Amino acid sequence: MLKMNVITLLLYLFVHVQPSFSQEIELPVDESGRYTYHEVVDVKNFDSVTLLNNAENFLKGYINKKQKKTLHRDDLKGEVTAMSSFQVFKKGSLGKNVDGAIEYSLRIEVKDQKYRYTLTDFYFQEYERNRYGKFEPINGKVKPLETPSSKLNDWQWNDHKKTVQEKMTVLVSQMKVDMMKIKSGDKKKVKVKEDW
């Protein structure tokens, strides 16, 4: 009887106390309530063609081979779009396993001397182990990242949001570096100031 009470107490503490230790991760939200990273970046001395080429080259290098088919360049609108994803992990007592993948869309729109990026449509695709021991997506188990989590997996859901926050910060900083690249054939016009 005493063992049963101890087990019940430990289970209660695990379910109700552990989620309170994890802090709620706040991701940027747009006017429609979806998680969205976006910014307009001014870049001097870059025309729209160079920026569009840089955007396409960045996305080609960033997304993996399976996702290359989602890459779309529209010269008339001056934008490049793609879909991408990365895996998130479930941390357990025996190590970490694949819990699923976060899928999202990227869009970079360009004009002369500025560009705008938008990272949005974050979805969690749940994975499970197949009969061969490999993790694969479960059909029909896709939910928006904005969906509130249940009490049982609150800490894990926050961990996935933290992973999204870290990955998007790295992606945006790398994008800003790659958008400023100049091809060896292109010459950047530099104004020489007469006054010192």
KASULRA-V686938 format. One line per field, one symbol per residue. burial: + if it has 9 or more other C-alpha atoms within 8 Angstrom, else -. Layout:
# KASULRA-V686938
burial: ???
This chain:
# KASULRA-V686938
burial: -----------++-+++++---------+----++++-----+--+++-+++-+++-+++--++--++--+-+----+++++++--++++-------++++++++++++++-+++++++++++++++++-----+-++---+-++-------+++-++-++++++---------+--+++----------------
